[in-house]
Amino acid sequence: MNQANFPAYGNAGAGLGSVSLLAELNESTRAAFAKSLCLRTVKPGQIVVEQGERTDDLYIVFSGRLLGLLLSANGKEVAFTEIGRASYFGELAALDGQPRSITVSALSESQLGVMHASMFCGWIEREPRIGFNLARDLAKRNRTLTERIFGLVVHDVDKRVRVLLSRLAQSTGQLRPGGVLEPAPTHDAIATYVGANREAVSRVIARLSSDGMIEAGRRRIVFHNIDALLSGL
């Protein structure tokens, strides 16, 4: 891996300004942090970290999209999360030295900044703001996980699918009549996320389409009747 200079962002420190881990740090501190990173480019489908492996680097996403998968003991995908630009991952292993909790692979060509755990922990010791930002991000992720677990417990598959589609649309500013989710997750990906099988998800998508709430195509969903989609959630 080569030392990072992140030419796409001009000034490396300024490029890190959108990363929540480094929020409210001054430009010179972000620039120094950037010099502690190495640049790694990964191709679509390439695995960055694998669940269970004992590595402890921290990763910051400068461009591209990645997918984090949690696998059950029999190898079935049981949860996933998309990881995009200005996100970071690997902080848990960097902090506690335990095996990786998820497998992360690239959905598109991605540029990552990589920092060894010892260096990352040194930054936390020197810059308390980084530790505060990390704690805040972990709290937010824990809250999101709690809400997701609650949804899996109390909602049937129909509601879980509608909740997921609504959240995806909301996060991209498309939760409105005529809004378009593209690329939309596959039925397999939706099934993995909501804890159901693909056939059940396909039936729900077909019903939502026939009822006029959405129009579903290949990796594309157009939203029509938002009130009906959200009804009873």
Residue, then its C-alpha position, 0 to 999 in steps of 0.5 A: m500500500n502506498q502512502a495516501n495523498f488522496p488527490a481527488y480531494g486536493n487537500a487530504g485534511a479537507g477531504l476528511g472533513s466529511v468523516s464523522l469520526l473527525a468532526e470538529l477537528n481543525e484542518s491541520t489536525r485532519a491533515a496530520f491524521a491523513k498522513s497516518l493513512c495508507l491508500r488502498t484501492v479495491k475492485p468490485g467483489q473484492i473482500v476487504v475484511e472477513q468475519g472471524e479474521r484477526t486483523d485490526d486496521l481501521y478503514i475510511v472510505f474515500s470513494g466507492r460503495l461497500l457491503g458489510l455482511l454478517l453470516s450465521a454459523n452455517g454461512k447464511e447471510v443474516a444481516f447487511t449494511e451498505i458502507g459509502r463515502a465518508s464512512y468508516f469501519g473496522e473500529l471495533a477490532a481496532l479497539d478490542g483486538q477481537p476477530r472481525s464481526i462482519t465481512v466487508s466487500a466492495l460493491s464498486e471500485s473503492q478507495l480506502g484509507v487504512m490505519h493500523a490499530s495502534m496508530f488509531c488508538g494513539w490518535i484517540e489518546r492525543e485527540p479526545r475529540i476523536g474518542f468523543n466522535l467515535a462514542r457518539d457514532l457507536a451510540k447512533r449505530n447501537r440505536t439503529l440496531t435496536e430499532r432494527i431488532f425491534g422491527l424484526v420482532v414486532h412486524d410481519v414480513d409485509k411491514r418489514v419490507r415496507v419499513l425498509l423501502s420507506r427508510l431507503a427512500q427517505s435516506t435518499g430524498q425519494l420518499r414522495p410520489g414519483g420518487v425513484l430508488e435506483p439501484a434498488p436492493t435485490h429481493d435476496a438483499i431485502a430478504t436478508y435484511v428483514g429476516a425473511n426468505r426471497e419468496a416471501v419478499s417477492r410476494v410482498i413486492a408484487r402486492l405493493s405493485s398491484d396495489g399501486m403503492i410502488e412500481a418495481g422493475r429491475r433494480r429500480i423502484v418508483f414510489h406512487n402512493i406514499d400514504a398507503l405504503l406507510s399506513g399501519l407502520 
